[in-house]
Amino acid sequence: MSRKIVDAHHHLWDLGRFHYRWLAERPAIDRDFLPRDYAQAIEDTGVDRSVHVQADVDECFAMQETRWVLSIADDEGPVEAVVGWAPVEKKDELSKYLDDLGEHPRLKGFRRLIQAEAADFAARDEVIEGVRTLGERGYSFDVRIRHHQLASVVELARACPQTAIVLDHVGKPDIAKGELEPWVHDLKQLASLQHVYCKLSGMVTEADWDAWTVDQLKPFAQTVIDAFGYDRLMFGSDWPVSTLAVDYKGWLDVVDELIEGATMEQQDSLFEKTATSFYRLST
């Protein structure tokens, strides 16, 4: 494969260093996934740069996890950008946390998992203030939610026009049940905001892990493509979580089917240029 690919969303974890409570419910991936494992997964895929996104480590380990991945990014290898965890809803803690963590050229943004919170969480004043702070300090915000929380993310994004925001996993629609609404309506509202981007990632794990089909994914993928366009859409593997339903090369093959008919320029945007621009990677 001659094309160059930026994987805008993957994880690493070392269970000897940190604890991830949620992995107990996912025994198939409740083991170490280290740089050498990722290198093996991306072999012969065209992936030559990547963005590591915090992996919902137990909060007490969040800063250590970010520093560990930054040390990996400093070595030779594909990880070129790191998205850490940050307590965006806690103003005083957030500022101190960012100060204590310190600046690093590969630290590009932060994520606070919202999917387990109340539907209105993202639109709360304290969250809005925290996300604004990230933008003021030059960081982007990755947002992972479930589809029923998407409307509140629209409110958040409208209130934070100076913070670059990216929606992880296309907002986690209920692909298993084929429920497009109100996800489609809310997604279009979010996509109308030009500082908001989206990752084409995490879709197979929102379907039946053992019985999903590409045809099930197509209406959801096409909605995202139509809403954001390729200039604000980026490829992400969500590895190794994605391996619950598909291997790395298999997901790439699926994406190629989902974007059938895309021009070479559009493919370049999806697989490389959008992520390079959003995360301010070297070119």
C-alpha positions, -999 to 999 in steps of 0.1 A, spaced: 0 0 0 16 32 -12 -6 57 5 5 73 38 -18 71 67 -21 89 100 -40 69 126 -57 96 145 -70 74 173 -53 45 190 -43 34 225 -15 17 243 -15 3 279 8 -14 302 -10 -31 330 21 -35 350 22 3 352 -14 15 354 -48 2 361 -78 4 338 -109 -6 357 -131 -9 326 -109 -37 311 -123 -62 336 -155 -61 315 -135 -68 283 -114 -99 290 -103 -102 254 -83 -71 256 -74 -72 293 -37 -75 287 -8 -54 277 -8 -35 244 26 -20 239 44 -2 212 58 -34 197 22 -48 195 10 -16 177 40 -18 153 30 -54 144 -6 -44 139 2 -16 115 28 -35 95 23 -32 57 -8 -9 62 8 24 52 4 39 87 36 59 95 23 84 121 -3 82 148 -21 100 176 -23 83 209 -55 90 229 -58 85 266 -74 51 273 -97 58 303 -70 49 328 -81 51 364 -80 89 372 -52 86 398 -29 74 370 -39 99 343 -9 122 345 15 93 347 -1 77 316 3 109 296 39 112 306 46 76 298 31 79 263 50 112 257 82 93 265 72 67 239 65 95 214 100 110 220 115 77 208 115 67 172 81 53 162 48 63 148 33 81 178 37 118 169 9 133 190 -6 126 224 -41 134 237 -41 132 275 -68 132 301 -79 164 318 -106 173 344 -123 199 323 -152 203 346 -130 214 376 -116 249 369 -91 251 396 -79 215 393 -77 219 355 -53 249 356 -31 232 382 -32 199 363 -21 215 331 7 235 349 19 204 367 19 183 335 39 210 317 42 217 280 55 192 255 57 196 217 38 163 212 11 170 237 -17 183 214 -49 180 233 -70 164 260 -100 142 264 -126 138 292 -148 108 287 -184 119 289 -204 88 279 -210 77 314 -222 112 325 -257 127 324 -271 137 290 -266 174 297 -230 171 312 -212 186 282 -234 217 282 -228 225 318 -212 259 326 -182 244 343 -174 220 314 -178 249 289 -153 270 309 -128 241 310 -130 234 273 -125 272 267 -94 270 289 -80 242 268 -84 264 236 -68 294 253 -38 273 261 -35 259 226 -50 225 231 -78 207 213 -106 187 229 -115 151 220 -150 143 230 -163 107 235 -200 104 241 -230 82 233 -255 93 207 -281 105 233 -255 131 245 -248 146 211 -272 176 215 -254 188 246 -221 186 227 -236 209 201 -242 234 229 -207 230 242 -192 235 208 -213 266 201 -200 281 234 -164 273 226 -157 286 191 -120 291 199 -113 255 209 -108 229 181 -131 200 190 -131 165 175 -159 140 179 -146 105 186 -162 74 170 -188 94 151 -207 100 183 -214 64 190 -247 59 173 -267 27 180 -255 8 149 -265 -25 163 -302 -14 163 -298 7 131 -312 38 149 -303 68 128 -325 94 145 -320 117 165 -283 110 159 -285 123 123 -302 155 133 -278 163 161 -247 153 141 -257 177 113 -261 205 139 -226 198 152 -211 196 118 -224 230 109 -198 244 133 -166 247 114 -142 243 143 -156 208 150 -141 177 133 -150 140 134 -131 107 135 -142 78 113 -135 53 140 -151 30 166 -180 20 145 -177 -18 145 -178 -19 183 -212 -1 182 -226 -29 161 -229 -66 169 -192 -76 175 -197 -111 160 -223 -104 133 -218 -69 120 -218 -62 82 -204 -33 61 -239 -26 49 -250 -19 85 -222 7 88 -228 24 54 -258 47 63 -239 60 94 -207 65 76 -224 83 47 -241 106 71 -208 116 86 -192 121 53 -220 142 40 -221 163 72 -184 170 78 -169 164 44 -135 149 40 -117 181 51 -130 176 86 -130 139 88 -101 117 99 -93 80 100 -89 63 134 -84 27 142 -94 27 179 -69 -1 182 -69 -23 203 -105 -17 214 -115 -23 178 -100 -58 179 -131 -69 198 -148 -69 164 -122 -66 137 -84 -66 132 -64 -36 121 -62 -44 84 -98 -55 84 -109 -21 96 -89 -4 69 -106 -26 43 -140 -17 57 -131 20 55 -121 16 19 -156 1 12 -173 29 31 -156 56 11 -159 39 -23 -161 66 -49 -140 91 -30 -114 110 -50 -77 106 -43 -78 141 -28 -106 132 -5 -89 100 5 -57 120 13 -77 142 35 -93 114 54 -62 93 58 -36 120 64 -42 157 58 -71 163 82 -53 147 112 -21 164 103 -38 198 103 -60 193 134 -32 179 156 -6 201 141 17 173 131 50 177 112 46 175 74 
